[in-house]
Amino acid sequence: MKLIVNGEALDVAAETLSELLVLMEYEGDWLATAVNDELVHREDRFDRSLNDNDKIEILSPMQGG
């Protein structure tokens, strides 16, 4: 499936947002995720299916200042 992840075109075999995060080795509860500019809450990632050409944003907090 073709997705745009953080602005980069990728071809991945993930059917849900949760599967994508595992494939991309993102871990932790502190991630913020959005699909097509719509926020996806942590508890909804397992149920959020992905479609070709979806735009995914994955953000993680940064420390420092």
All heavy atoms as TSV, in Angstrom:
chain	resi	resn	atom	element	x	y	z
A	1	MET	N	N	0.832	-1.158	0.000
A	1	MET	CA	C	0.000	0.000	0.000
A	1	MET	C	C	0.889	1.237	0.000
A	1	MET	O	O	1.900	1.289	0.696
A	1	MET	CB	C	-0.885	-0.036	1.253
A	1	MET	CG	C	-1.664	1.192	1.484
A	1	MET	SD	S	-2.767	1.121	2.900
A	1	MET	CE	C	-3.300	-0.540	2.925
A	2	LYS	N	N	0.521	2.226	-0.767
A	2	LYS	CA	C	1.285	3.462	-0.839
A	2	LYS	C	C	0.713	4.478	0.139
A	2	LYS	O	O	-0.484	4.764	0.131
A	2	LYS	CB	C	1.254	4.017	-2.259
A	2	LYS	CG	C	1.967	3.115	-3.238
A	2	LYS	CD	C	1.952	3.667	-4.618
A	2	LYS	CE	C	2.649	2.656	-5.531
A	2	LYS	NZ	N	2.763	3.123	-6.890
A	3	LEU	N	N	1.600	5.008	0.999
A	3	LEU	CA	C	1.225	5.994	1.999
A	3	LEU	C	C	2.213	7.147	1.959
A	3	LEU	O	O	3.344	6.988	1.517
A	3	LEU	CB	C	1.250	5.371	3.401
A	3	LEU	CG	C	0.371	4.156	3.653
A	3	LEU	CD1	C	0.687	3.553	5.018
A	3	LEU	CD2	C	-1.100	4.545	3.568
A	4	ILE	N	N	1.781	8.287	2.462
A	4	ILE	CA	C	2.667	9.421	2.678
A	4	ILE	C	C	2.854	9.518	4.189
A	4	ILE	O	O	1.903	9.803	4.919
A	4	ILE	CB	C	2.060	10.732	2.134
A	4	ILE	CG1	C	1.649	10.595	0.678
A	4	ILE	CG2	C	3.042	11.893	2.349
A	4	ILE	CD1	C	2.764	10.312	-0.274
A	5	VAL	N	N	4.060	9.239	4.662
A	5	VAL	CA	C	4.335	9.226	6.099
A	5	VAL	C	C	5.334	10.340	6.406
A	5	VAL	O	O	6.460	10.318	5.902
A	5	VAL	CB	C	4.893	7.862	6.565
A	5	VAL	CG1	C	5.164	7.885	8.055
A	5	VAL	CG2	C	3.914	6.743	6.215
A	6	ASN	N	N	4.877	11.294	7.196
A	6	ASN	CA	C	5.706	12.457	7.538
A	6	ASN	C	C	6.315	13.090	6.285
A	6	ASN	O	O	7.480	13.449	6.247
A	6	ASN	CB	C	6.789	12.088	8.546
A	6	ASN	CG	C	6.211	11.731	9.902
A	6	ASN	OD1	O	5.072	12.033	10.202
A	6	ASN	ND2	N	7.003	11.084	10.713
A	7	GLY	N	N	5.503	13.175	5.232
A	7	GLY	CA	C	5.920	13.824	4.003
A	7	GLY	C	C	6.692	12.957	3.032
A	7	GLY	O	O	7.047	13.397	1.941
A	8	GLU	N	N	6.949	11.703	3.387
A	8	GLU	CA	C	7.725	10.795	2.540
A	8	GLU	C	C	6.832	9.688	1.987
A	8	GLU	O	O	6.106	9.024	2.729
A	8	GLU	CB	C	8.858	10.178	3.360
A	8	GLU	CG	C	9.760	9.273	2.581
A	8	GLU	CD	C	10.872	8.677	3.442
A	8	GLU	OE1	O	11.178	9.244	4.514
A	8	GLU	OE2	O	11.414	7.643	3.044
A	9	ALA	N	N	6.896	9.454	0.684
A	9	ALA	CA	C	6.118	8.388	0.060
A	9	ALA	C	C	6.745	7.040	0.402
A	9	ALA	O	O	7.943	6.846	0.235
A	9	ALA	CB	C	6.075	8.577	-1.446
A	10	LEU	N	N	5.913	6.130	0.899
A	10	LEU	CA	C	6.371	4.788	1.268
A	10	LEU	C	C	5.409	3.748	0.725
A	10	LEU	O	O	4.210	3.992	0.593
A	10	LEU	CB	C	6.429	4.634	2.787
A	10	LEU	CG	C	7.386	5.516	3.572
A	10	LEU	CD1	C	7.213	5.265	5.061
A	10	LEU	CD2	C	8.813	5.236	3.163
A	11	ASP	N	N	5.940	2.582	0.435
A	11	ASP	CA	C	5.130	1.437	0.048
A	11	ASP	C	C	5.270	0.417	1.169
A	11	ASP	O	O	6.347	-0.155	1.352
A	11	ASP	CB	C	5.609	0.866	-1.280
A	11	ASP	CG	C	4.626	-0.106	-1.894
A	11	ASP	OD1	O	3.488	-0.215	-1.379
A	11	ASP	OD2	O	4.985	-0.751	-2.885
A	12	VAL	N	N	4.216	0.228	1.953
A	12	VAL	CA	C	4.279	-0.643	3.130
A	12	VAL	C	C	3.124	-1.631	3.136
A	12	VAL	O	O	2.105	-1.416	2.507
A	12	VAL	CB	C	4.260	0.175	4.449
A	12	VAL	CG1	C	5.482	1.047	4.565
A	12	VAL	CG2	C	3.001	1.010	4.545
A	13	ALA	N	N	3.309	-2.707	3.890
A	13	ALA	CA	C	2.272	-3.734	4.035
A	13	ALA	C	C	1.644	-3.605	5.409
A	13	ALA	O	O	1.852	-4.434	6.282
A	13	ALA	CB	C	2.883	-5.113	3.835
A	14	ALA	N	N	0.890	-2.540	5.603
A	14	ALA	CA	C	0.204	-2.328	6.879
A	14	ALA	C	C	-1.246	-2.010	6.590
A	14	ALA	O	O	-1.547	-1.174	5.732
A	14	ALA	CB	C	0.859	-1.185	7.648
A	15	GLU	N	N	-2.133	-2.677	7.301
A	15	GLU	CA	C	-3.558	-2.428	7.101
A	15	GLU	C	C	-4.142	-1.474	8.134
A	15	GLU	O	O	-5.192	-0.888	7.902
A	15	GLU	CB	C	-4.319	-3.753	7.119
A	15	GLU	CG	C	-3.959	-4.640	5.944
A	15	GLU	CD	C	-4.793	-5.899	5.901
A	15	GLU	OE1	O	-5.854	-5.952	6.558
A	15	GLU	OE2	O	-4.378	-6.838	5.213
A	16	THR	N	N	-3.472	-1.338	9.287
A	16	THR	CA	C	-3.950	-0.429	10.323
A	16	THR	C	C	-2.823	0.508	10.744
A	16	THR	O	O	-1.648	0.247	10.495
A	16	THR	CB	C	-4.446	-1.188	11.570
A	16	THR	OG1	O	-3.332	-1.843	12.184
A	16	THR	CG2	C	-5.538	-2.190	11.237
A	17	LEU	N	N	-3.200	1.577	11.408
A	17	LEU	CA	C	-2.208	2.518	11.909
A	17	LEU	C	C	-1.282	1.838	12.905
A	17	LEU	O	O	-0.064	2.061	12.896
A	17	LEU	CB	C	-2.906	3.718	12.540
A	17	LEU	CG	C	-2.011	4.821	13.068
A	17	LEU	CD1	C	-1.059	5.336	12.005
A	17	LEU	CD2	C	-2.859	5.944	13.631
A	18	SER	N	N	-1.822	0.989	13.736
A	18	SER	CA	C	-1.009	0.261	14.707
A	18	SER	C	C	0.043	-0.603	14.013
A	18	SER	O	O	1.206	-0.630	14.414
A	18	SER	CB	C	-1.910	-0.605	15.594
A	18	SER	OG	O	-1.150	-1.329	16.513
A	19	GLU	N	N	-0.332	-1.309	12.954
A	19	GLU	CA	C	0.620	-2.130	12.202
A	19	GLU	C	C	1.717	-1.265	11.595
A	19	GLU	O	O	2.887	-1.656	11.586
A	19	GLU	CB	C	-0.101	-2.908	11.101
A	19	GLU	CG	C	-0.962	-4.040	11.602
A	19	GLU	CD	C	-1.720	-4.726	10.477
A	19	GLU	OE1	O	-1.449	-4.448	9.283
A	19	GLU	OE2	O	-2.595	-5.537	10.783
A	20	LEU	N	N	1.356	-0.097	11.087
A	20	LEU	CA	C	2.350	0.805	10.509
A	20	LEU	C	C	3.369	1.237	11.555
A	20	LEU	O	O	4.572	1.248	11.298
A	20	LEU	CB	C	1.663	2.035	9.910
A	20	LEU	CG	C	2.604	3.095	9.349
A	20	LEU	CD1	C	3.378	2.551	8.145
A	20	LEU	CD2	C	1.834	4.346	8.989
A	21	LEU	N	N	2.893	1.578	12.740
A	21	LEU	CA	C	3.808	2.000	13.801
A	21	LEU	C	C	4.784	0.891	14.172
A	21	LEU	O	O	5.967	1.146	14.400
A	21	LEU	CB	C	3.019	2.452	15.025
A	21	LEU	CG	C	2.181	3.723	14.836
A	21	LEU	CD1	C	1.321	3.975	16.065
A	21	LEU	CD2	C	3.050	4.909	14.522
A	22	VAL	N	N	4.313	-0.345	14.209
A	22	VAL	CA	C	5.192	-1.478	14.513
A	22	VAL	C	C	6.210	-1.668	13.392
A	22	VAL	O	O	7.406	-1.831	13.649
A	22	VAL	CB	C	4.367	-2.767	14.735
A	22	VAL	CG1	C	5.271	-3.991	14.792
A	22	VAL	CG2	C	3.546	-2.657	16.005
A	23	LEU	N	N	5.763	-1.625	12.148
A	23	LEU	CA	C	6.675	-1.794	11.009
A	23	LEU	C	C	7.750	-0.717	10.977
A	23	LEU	O	O	8.897	-0.987	10.610
A	23	LEU	CB	C	5.897	-1.756	9.697
A	23	LEU	CG	C	5.102	-2.995	9.327
A	23	LEU	CD1	C	4.260	-2.727	8.089
A	23	LEU	CD2	C	6.032	-4.165	9.082
A	24	MET	N	N	7.393	0.485	11.376
A	24	MET	CA	C	8.343	1.595	11.336
A	24	MET	C	C	9.128	1.727	12.638
A	24	MET	O	O	9.915	2.650	12.799
A	24	MET	CB	C	7.619	2.889	11.000
A	24	MET	CG	C	6.994	2.845	9.613
A	24	MET	SD	S	6.362	4.430	9.100
A	24	MET	CE	C	7.907	5.306	8.847
A	25	GLU	N	N	8.877	0.791	13.560
A	25	GLU	CA	C	9.583	0.718	14.843
A	25	GLU	C	C	9.382	1.952	15.718
A	25	GLU	O	O	10.282	2.400	16.408
A	25	GLU	CB	C	11.076	0.438	14.624
A	25	GLU	CG	C	11.309	-0.887	13.939
A	25	GLU	CD	C	12.772	-1.210	13.718
A	25	GLU	OE1	O	13.649	-0.394	14.073
A	25	GLU	OE2	O	13.039	-2.297	13.178
A	26	TYR	N	N	8.174	2.503	15.654
A	26	TYR	CA	C	7.801	3.567	16.589
A	26	TYR	C	C	7.240	2.900	17.828
A	26	TYR	O	O	6.397	2.007	17.727
A	26	TYR	CB	C	6.733	4.483	15.985
A	26	TYR	CG	C	7.276	5.514	15.043
A	26	TYR	CD1	C	7.253	5.317	13.670
A	26	TYR	CD2	C	7.806	6.704	15.522
A	26	TYR	CE1	C	7.737	6.268	12.795
A	26	TYR	CE2	C	8.297	7.665	14.659
A	26	TYR	CZ	C	8.256	7.439	13.301
A	26	TYR	OH	O	8.740	8.392	12.443
A	27	GLU	N	N	7.690	3.339	18.992
A	27	GLU	CA	C	7.231	2.751	20.237
A	27	GLU	C	C	6.849	3.854	21.209
A	27	GLU	O	O	7.317	4.974	21.098
A	27	GLU	CB	C	8.329	1.892	20.846
A	27	GLU	CG	C	8.716	0.700	20.003
A	27	GLU	CD	C	9.804	-0.128	20.657
A	27	GLU	OE1	O	9.950	-0.058	21.886
A	27	GLU	OE2	O	10.502	-0.831	19.933
A	28	GLY	N	N	6.027	3.494	22.160
A	28	GLY	CA	C	5.706	4.415	23.244
A	28	GLY	C	C	4.309	4.981	23.154
A	28	GLY	O	O	3.718	5.087	22.085
A	29	ASP	N	N	3.808	5.338	24.318
A	29	ASP	CA	C	2.471	5.895	24.411
A	29	ASP	C	C	2.448	7.391	24.143
A	29	ASP	O	O	1.395	7.996	24.060
A	29	ASP	CB	C	1.888	5.627	25.806
A	29	ASP	CG	C	1.623	4.150	26.026
A	29	ASP	OD1	O	1.390	3.431	25.049
A	29	ASP	OD2	O	1.647	3.720	27.195
A	30	TRP	N	N	3.612	7.992	24.014
A	30	TRP	CA	C	3.676	9.447	23.885
A	30	TRP	C	C	3.634	9.914	22.439
A	30	TRP	O	O	3.848	11.082	22.162
A	30	TRP	CB	C	4.927	9.974	24.580
A	30	TRP	CG	C	4.847	9.757	26.049
A	30	TRP	CD1	C	5.469	8.777	26.766
A	30	TRP	CD2	C	4.067	10.486	26.985
A	30	TRP	NE1	N	5.140	8.864	28.084
A	30	TRP	CE2	C	4.275	9.918	28.246
A	30	TRP	CE3	C	3.217	11.571	26.880
A	30	TRP	CZ2	C	3.652	10.388	29.398
A	30	TRP	CZ3	C	2.596	12.050	28.021
A	30	TRP	CH2	C	2.816	11.464	29.265
A	31	LEU	N	N	3.374	9.028	21.506
A	31	LEU	CA	C	3.291	9.414	20.107
A	31	LEU	C	C	1.966	10.107	19.818
A	31	LEU	O	O	0.932	9.743	20.353
A	31	LEU	CB	C	3.382	8.185	19.205
A	31	LEU	CG	C	4.685	7.416	19.186
A	31	LEU	CD1	C	4.510	6.150	18.366
A	31	LEU	CD2	C	5.793	8.269	18.637
A	32	ALA	N	N	2.013	11.087	18.946
A	32	ALA	CA	C	0.796	11.695	18.419
A	32	ALA	C	C	0.685	11.249	16.966
A	32	ALA	O	O	1.668	11.261	16.224
A	32	ALA	CB	C	0.875	13.211	18.511
A	33	THR	N	N	-0.501	10.822	16.567
A	33	THR	CA	C	-0.686	10.334	15.206
A	33	THR	C	C	-1.900	10.997	14.572
A	33	THR	O	O	-2.897	11.295	15.244
A	33	THR	CB	C	-0.882	8.809	15.184
A	33	THR	OG1	O	-1.973	8.454	16.022
A	33	THR	CG2	C	0.367	8.079	15.643
A	34	ALA	N	N	-1.807	11.201	13.262
A	34	ALA	CA	C	-2.921	11.746	12.499
A	34	ALA	C	C	-2.963	11.052	11.144
A	34	ALA	O	O	-1.929	10.712	10.574
A	34	ALA	CB	C	-2.766	13.244	12.310
A	35	VAL	N	N	-4.164	10.823	10.662
A	35	VAL	CA	C	-4.373	10.259	9.334
A	35	VAL	C	C	-5.231	11.252	8.563
A	35	VAL	O	O	-6.329	11.611	9.006
A	35	VAL	CB	C	-5.066	8.877	9.401
A	35	VAL	CG1	C	-5.342	8.351	8.001
A	35	VAL	CG2	C	-4.225	7.887	10.186
A	36	ASN	N	N	-4.701	11.706	7.440
A	36	ASN	CA	C	-5.390	12.702	6.620
A	36	ASN	C	C	-5.821	13.909	7.448
A	36	ASN	O	O	-6.954	14.371	7.383
A	36	ASN	CB	C	-6.581	12.067	5.893
A	36	ASN	CG	C	-6.133	10.967	4.959
A	36	ASN	OD1	O	-5.092	11.056	4.342
A	36	ASN	ND2	N	-6.904	9.902	4.893
A	37	ASP	N	N	-4.886	14.400	8.266
A	37	ASP	CA	C	-5.067	15.587	9.109
A	37	ASP	C	C	-6.098	15.410	10.226
A	37	ASP	O	O	-6.533	16.382	10.822
A	37	ASP	CB	C	-5.427	16.813	8.266
A	37	ASP	CG	C	-4.334	17.171	7.289
A	37	ASP	OD1	O	-3.139	17.048	7.662
A	37	ASP	OD2	O	-4.653	17.586	6.155
A	38	GLU	N	N	-6.480	14.176	10.523
A	38	GLU	CA	C	-7.415	13.896	11.612
A	38	GLU	C	C	-6.675	13.144	12.716
A	38	GLU	O	O	-6.132	12.064	12.481
A	38	GLU	CB	C	-8.589	13.057	11.105
A	38	GLU	CG	C	-9.617	12.765	12.167
A	38	GLU	CD	C	-10.765	11.927	11.618
A	38	GLU	OE1	O	-11.174	12.146	10.465
A	38	GLU	OE2	O	-11.232	11.042	12.355
A	39	LEU	N	N	-6.671	13.706	13.914
A	39	LEU	CA	C	-5.990	13.090	15.052
A	39	LEU	C	C	-6.566	11.708	15.336
A	39	LEU	O	O	-7.786	11.517	15.312
A	39	LEU	CB	C	-6.160	13.974	16.293
A	39	LEU	CG	C	-5.492	13.484	17.571
A	39	LEU	CD1	C	-3.985	13.510	17.423
A	39	LEU	CD2	C	-5.932	14.326	18.741
A	40	VAL	N	N	-5.677	10.744	15.563
A	40	VAL	CA	C	-6.102	9.388	15.927
A	40	VAL	C	C	-5.594	9.123	17.337
A	40	VAL	O	O	-4.383	9.103	17.574
A	40	VAL	CB	C	-5.543	8.328	14.954
A	40	VAL	CG1	C	-5.974	6.931	15.387
A	40	VAL	CG2	C	-5.993	8.621	13.534
A	41	HIS	N	N	-6.510	8.943	18.266
A	41	HIS	CA	C	-6.146	8.696	19.658
A	41	HIS	C	C	-5.499	7.326	19.798
A	41	HIS	O	O	-5.778	6.401	19.027
A	41	HIS	CB	C	-7.384	8.791	20.556
A	41	HIS	CG	C	-7.939	10.165	20.604
A	41	HIS	ND1	N	-7.413	11.161	21.382
A	41	HIS	CD2	C	-8.981	10.722	19.933
A	41	HIS	CE1	C	-8.097	12.270	21.212
A	41	HIS	NE2	N	-9.058	12.029	20.325
A	42	ARG	N	N	-4.648	7.209	20.788
A	42	ARG	CA	C	-3.886	5.982	21.026
A	42	ARG	C	C	-4.780	4.751	21.046
A	42	ARG	O	O	-4.464	3.733	20.427
A	42	ARG	CB	C	-3.123	6.112	22.344
A	42	ARG	CG	C	-2.322	4.893	22.716
A	42	ARG	CD	C	-1.540	5.063	24.002
A	42	ARG	NE	N	-2.417	5.420	25.098
A	42	ARG	CZ	C	-2.230	6.453	25.925
A	42	ARG	NH1	N	-1.193	7.232	25.792
A	42	ARG	NH2	N	-3.072	6.709	26.890
A	43	GLU	N	N	-5.903	4.815	21.724
A	43	GLU	CA	C	-6.768	3.638	21.849
A	43	GLU	C	C	-7.478	3.281	20.539
A	43	GLU	O	O	-8.008	2.180	20.401
A	43	GLU	CB	C	-7.792	3.823	22.968
A	43	GLU	CG	C	-8.702	5.012	22.802
A	43	GLU	CD	C	-8.155	6.296	23.400
A	43	GLU	OE1	O	-6.996	6.352	23.835
A	43	GLU	OE2	O	-8.912	7.279	23.419
A	44	ASP	N	N	-7.450	4.183	19.549
A	44	ASP	CA	C	-8.115	3.930	18.265
A	44	ASP	C	C	-7.162	3.450	17.175
A	44	ASP	O	O	-7.590	3.158	16.065
A	44	ASP	CB	C	-8.831	5.195	17.788
A	44	ASP	CG	C	-9.938	5.608	18.732
A	44	ASP	OD1	O	-10.543	4.721	19.374
A	44	ASP	OD2	O	-10.203	6.826	18.845
A	45	ARG	N	N	-5.867	3.372	17.458
A	45	ARG	CA	C	-4.885	3.011	16.432
A	45	ARG	C	C	-5.060	1.594	15.895
A	45	ARG	O	O	-4.780	1.321	14.742
A	45	ARG	CB	C	-3.462	3.160	16.979
A	45	ARG	CG	C	-3.099	4.592	17.234
A	45	ARG	CD	C	-1.715	4.700	17.814
A	45	ARG	NE	N	-1.467	6.070	18.232
A	45	ARG	CZ	C	-0.558	6.411	19.121
A	45	ARG	NH1	N	0.208	5.481	19.667
A	45	ARG	NH2	N	-0.411	7.666	19.450
A	46	PHE	N	N	-5.527	0.667	16.724
A	46	PHE	CA	C	-5.724	-0.720	16.280
A	46	PHE	C	C	-6.876	-0.828	15.292
A	46	PHE	O	O	-6.878	-1.687	14.426
A	46	PHE	CB	C	-5.978	-1.645	17.473
A	46	PHE	CG	C	-4.781	-1.811	18.357
A	46	PHE	CD1	C	-4.668	-1.093	19.531
A	46	PHE	CD2	C	-3.757	-2.671	18.003
A	46	PHE	CE1	C	-3.559	-1.234	20.352
A	46	PHE	CE2	C	-2.636	-2.828	18.809
A	46	PHE	CZ	C	-2.544	-2.100	19.983
A	47	ASP	N	N	-7.859	0.057	15.432
A	47	ASP	CA	C	-9.058	0.005	14.593
A	47	ASP	C	C	-8.994	0.919	13.378
A	47	ASP	O	O	-9.826	0.813	12.486
A	47	ASP	CB	C	-10.289	0.382	15.415
A	47	ASP	CG	C	-10.535	-0.583	16.553
A	47	ASP	OD1	O	-10.280	-1.790	16.387
A	47	ASP	OD2	O	-10.976	-0.126	17.628
A	48	ARG	N	N	-8.008	1.811	13.343
A	48	ARG	CA	C	-7.942	2.798	12.252
A	48	ARG	C	C	-7.301	2.152	11.037
A	48	ARG	O	O	-6.103	1.970	10.953
A	48	ARG	CB	C	-7.155	4.037	12.697
A	48	ARG	CG	C	-7.029	5.118	11.623
A	48	ARG	CD	C	-8.412	5.553	11.153
A	48	ARG	NE	N	-8.366	6.726	10.322
A	48	ARG	CZ	C	-8.301	6.703	8.990
A	48	ARG	NH1	N	-8.252	5.564	8.350
A	48	ARG	NH2	N	-8.291	7.827	8.321
A	49	SER	N	N	-8.136	1.804	10.054
A	49	SER	CA	C	-7.616	1.185	8.838
A	49	SER	C	C	-6.987	2.249	7.942
A	49	SER	O	O	-7.329	3.427	8.008
A	49	SER	CB	C	-8.725	0.437	8.098
A	49	SER	OG	O	-9.751	1.325	7.739
A	50	LEU	N	N	-6.057	1.796	7.111
A	50	LEU	CA	C	-5.360	2.676	6.196
A	50	LEU	C	C	-5.751	2.349	4.761
A	50	LEU	O	O	-6.075	1.206	4.446
A	50	LEU	CB	C	-3.845	2.518	6.365
A	50	LEU	CG	C	-3.294	2.832	7.752
A	50	LEU	CD1	C	-1.806	2.519	7.811
A	50	LEU	CD2	C	-3.563	4.286	8.125
A	51	ASN	N	N	-5.697	3.363	3.908
A	51	ASN	CA	C	-6.021	3.216	2.496
A	51	ASN	C	C	-4.891	3.797	1.655
A	51	ASN	O	O	-4.124	4.640	2.126
A	51	ASN	CB	C	-7.326	3.942	2.169
A	51	ASN	CG	C	-8.484	3.405	2.962
A	51	ASN	OD1	O	-8.811	2.236	2.860
A	51	ASN	ND2	N	-9.092	4.246	3.777
A	52	ASP	N	N	-4.803	3.359	0.403
A	52	ASP	CA	C	-3.795	3.917	-0.500
A	52	ASP	C	C	-3.844	5.436	-0.485
A	52	ASP	O	O	-4.933	6.038	-0.465
A	52	ASP	CB	C	-4.032	3.438	-1.933
A	52	ASP	CG	C	-3.314	2.133	-2.233
A	52	ASP	OD1	O	-2.270	1.863	-1.607
A	52	ASP	OD2	O	-3.796	1.396	-3.088
A	53	ASN	N	N	-2.661	6.040	-0.488
A	53	ASN	CA	C	-2.481	7.485	-0.558
A	53	ASN	C	C	-2.910	8.241	0.697
A	53	ASN	O	O	-3.034	9.470	0.652
A	53	ASN	CB	C	-3.158	8.064	-1.796
A	53	ASN	CG	C	-2.592	7.474	-3.072
A	53	ASN	OD1	O	-1.379	7.413	-3.229
A	53	ASN	ND2	N	-3.448	6.997	-3.946
A	54	ASP	N	N	-3.146	7.532	1.810
A	54	ASP	CA	C	-3.411	8.226	3.066
A	54	ASP	C	C	-2.175	9.011	3.473
A	54	ASP	O	O	-1.044	8.595	3.225
A	54	ASP	CB	C	-3.758	7.241	4.193
A	54	ASP	CG	C	-5.224	6.863	4.214
A	54	ASP	OD1	O	-6.030	7.484	3.498
A	54	ASP	OD2	O	-5.563	5.921	4.957
A	55	LYS	N	N	-2.406	10.146	4.098
A	55	LYS	CA	C	-1.323	10.987	4.601
A	55	LYS	C	C	-1.239	10.773	6.113
A	55	LYS	O	O	-2.180	11.081	6.845
A	55	LYS	CB	C	-1.623	12.449	4.282
A	55	LYS	CG	C	-0.584	13.407	4.772
A	55	LYS	CD	C	-0.989	14.827	4.396
A	55	LYS	CE	C	-0.549	15.762	5.486
A	55	LYS	NZ	N	-1.110	17.092	5.325
A	56	ILE	N	N	-0.117	10.229	6.576
A	56	ILE	CA	C	0.084	9.895	7.983
A	56	ILE	C	C	1.116	10.841	8.577
A	56	ILE	O	O	2.172	11.064	7.981
A	56	ILE	CB	C	0.619	8.450	8.150
A	56	ILE	CG1	C	-0.127	7.455	7.269
A	56	ILE	CG2	C	0.630	8.043	9.610
A	56	ILE	CD1	C	-1.577	7.319	7.502
A	57	GLU	N	N	0.808	11.378	9.739
A	57	GLU	CA	C	1.770	12.177	10.502
A	57	GLU	C	C	2.025	11.465	11.822
A	57	GLU	O	O	1.077	11.085	12.523
A	57	GLU	CB	C	1.243	13.590	10.755
A	57	GLU	CG	C	1.048	14.413	9.509
A	57	GLU	CD	C	2.345	14.760	8.795
A	57	GLU	OE1	O	3.392	14.875	9.473
A	57	GLU	OE2	O	2.313	14.909	7.562
A	58	ILE	N	N	3.294	11.262	12.144
A	58	ILE	CA	C	3.690	10.639	13.407
A	58	ILE	C	C	4.646	11.597	14.102
A	58	ILE	O	O	5.690	11.939	13.546
A	58	ILE	CB	C	4.387	9.281	13.168
A	58	ILE	CG1	C	3.483	8.358	12.338
A	58	ILE	CG2	C	4.765	8.641	14.504
A	58	ILE	CD1	C	4.182	7.110	11.831
A	59	LEU	N	N	4.266	12.030	15.282
A	59	LEU	CA	C	5.080	12.981	16.044
A	59	LEU	C	C	5.431	12.391	17.391
A	59	LEU	O	O	4.611	11.755	18.028
A	59	LEU	CB	C	4.310	14.285	16.240
A	59	LEU	CG	C	3.831	14.988	14.980
A	59	LEU	CD1	C	2.896	16.111	15.334
A	59	LEU	CD2	C	5.000	15.485	14.187
A	60	SER	N	N	6.654	12.636	17.812
A	60	SER	CA	C	7.072	12.213	19.139
A	60	SER	C	C	7.623	13.430	19.864
A	60	SER	O	O	8.217	14.316	19.243
A	60	SER	CB	C	8.102	11.089	19.077
A	60	SER	OG	O	9.243	11.507	18.387
A	61	PRO	N	N	7.451	13.497	21.179
A	61	PRO	CA	C	7.933	14.654	21.930
A	61	PRO	C	C	9.453	14.702	21.955
A	61	PRO	O	O	10.122	13.662	21.876
A	61	PRO	CB	C	7.362	14.437	23.323
A	61	PRO	CG	C	7.121	12.983	23.422
A	61	PRO	CD	C	6.820	12.505	22.030
A	62	MET	N	N	9.973	15.892	22.046
A	62	MET	CA	C	11.423	16.086	22.132
A	62	MET	C	C	11.752	16.698	23.485
A	62	MET	O	O	10.996	17.518	23.990
A	62	MET	CB	C	11.906	16.999	21.015
A	62	MET	CG	C	11.722	16.427	19.645
A	62	MET	SD	S	12.343	17.515	18.359
A	62	MET	CE	C	14.070	17.421	18.683
A	63	GLN	N	N	12.865	16.297	24.043
A	63	GLN	CA	C	13.318	16.882	25.306
A	63	GLN	C	C	14.333	17.966	25.020
A	63	GLN	O	O	14.959	17.978	23.961
A	63	GLN	CB	C	13.939	15.816	26.191
A	63	GLN	CG	C	12.924	14.838	26.730
A	63	GLN	CD	C	13.590	13.867	27.681
A	63	GLN	OE1	O	14.571	13.237	27.337
A	63	GLN	NE2	N	13.036	13.755	28.868
A	64	GLY	N	N	14.487	18.806	25.969
A	64	GLY	CA	C	15.467	19.856	25.819
A	64	GLY	C	C	14.786	21.209	25.719
A	64	GLY	O	O	13.587	21.341	25.854
A	65	GLY	N	N	15.557	22.191	25.434
A	65	GLY	CA	C	14.922	23.492	25.344
A	65	GLY	C	C	15.771	24.547	24.777
A	65	GLY	O	O	16.682	24.541	24.100
